Amino acid sequence: MLSEFVGTLGATFFVCLFIVLMEFIFRYMNELVGKGLDYSVLFEFFMYAALSLIPTALPLAILLSSLITFGGFGERLELLAMKAAGISLSRIMRPFYVVISVISICAFLYSELAIPAVQSKLWTMLLSMKSKSPEVEIPEGSFYSGIDGYNFYVKKKNNKTKLLQDIKIYDFSKGFDNAVVMAADSGRLKSSEDKLSMVLMLYSGESFENLKEQKTSGKNIPYRRETFSYKEVIIDFDANYSQMDESILSNRYMGKNLEELTHAIDSMTAHADSIHHAQWALYWPLYFDRGLLGKKSLKDDLESHEDYNIDRLMRDYNASAKLEIYKRANRNANRIKMDMPFIHGQTFADMKRVHRFDIERHRKFTLAFACLVFFLIGAPLGAITKKGGIGIPVVYSIGFFILYYVIDNFGYKMARDGIWQVWQGIWLSTFVLFPLGVFLTHEASMDRSINISNPFKRRKKKSGGDDSSSKEEAASNNE
């Protein structure tokens, strides 16, 4: 039984890995197509992508293989024969639990030891591919600064003809004081044959250039304005593929193990708290200016009185001093009101980064535990349905995996945005599917059949003569 399960698991694992790999490639197709990458680079990229997707494909493979294996046992009446021999389903599944536990531990160790290095390689290659052909990366309707010293703005882009429309180029390669501004109706950007420069071909436009580097006696800066119907601009840019240093991802979550993630979370949390307290310390006292109060320190009064009265604190001042204090209080309050959105945005960004690191830390455990959860669902479900092969098991596997993916994605967004605690969002799918696995295991152990299409459907009672015949049959059985 174990040999059949392991063989089925190996076959289904490569099928599931191929499926999730194709989904990953389609997601990043724009970074691969039209870049002129060598086959060796593509092969290396696909290899690291496949290695990084092993924790995702493994639970799905366990679900499908357990459904096929136990469905085949039930279809061939092998489970019935073992139960007739006095072997319970829990005893049959006992060696499988040991194998799945070993696989779960190996999955955790793989996520802890291998995934950080694989993810660093993969995302470094992906960033290197993005910078290889900047003409593919120029977005519509926003500025692009992927080439040093240049800012590009393209209103519209035709992906088929590679034509860029309504272009504005800001050239700061010679310094800000010697900037060159070009505007054109349309144009194209392509790499030279040696891949060491970019050729910018502009149509129907004009350019404006400062000539501050030329020495002049007056204060006025000379400039040059040009109108053209066609113009070529050579931009120094090495478009050959060169892999970036992996150190650029040193502060990202994907290249860290469990210990490094924990250390990073503690450091970022302490740093965010210190910045938050330092910002609010600038607003003490909140409404009053201590220097205006002279020898009498309002701050000391506020610290020494838990319940204080503003009128009592202000009674020693005349009307003009009170008016000046209230004016300053109003200015301070308005300043705080203006700073609040910035403080809130910065705090939210810092905590969102902390949440992303904490999510990655929990992922190392949830993906390994998902192997056990999917086996608890697949094995008893196969024993109940008694359908082997790749028909019904594939349908059930896709349905449960989609359910798992939707719940997991919902919990991830809740944890990422700080609406829920991180552990609540990341473990949500496990909390939902684990009781389902326990329920299916109990039903299979009790030899109960479940209508998967409608599990709450009840059998209809027989009517008329059928009822009387059933009573007569029951009476004869009792005799």
Buried (B, 14 or more C-beta within 10 A) or exposed (E): BEEEBEEBBEBBBEBBBEEBBEEBBEEBEEBBEEBEBEEEBBEBBBEBBBBBBBBBBBBBBBBBBBBBBBBBBBBEEBBEEBBEEEEEBEEBBEEBBEBBBEBBEEBBEBBBEBBBBBBBBBBBBBBBBBBBBBBBBBEEEEEBEBBEBBBBBBEEBEEEEEBBBBBBBBBBEBEEEBBBBBBBEBBBBEBEEEBEBBBBBBBBBBBEBBEBEEEEEEEEEEEEEEEBEEBEBEBEBBBEBEEBEBEBBEEBBBBBBBEBBBEBBEEBBEEBEEBBEEBEEEBEBEBBBEEEBEEEEBEEEBEEEEEEEEEEBBEEBEEEBEEEBEEBBEEBEEEBEEEEEEBEEBBEEBBEBBBBBBBBBBBBBBBBBBBBBBBBBBBBBBBBBBBBEBEBBBEBBEEBBEBBEEBBEEBBEBBBEBEBEBBEBBBBBBEBBBEBBBBBBEBBBEEEEBEBEEEEEEEEEEEEEEEEEEEEEEEEEEE
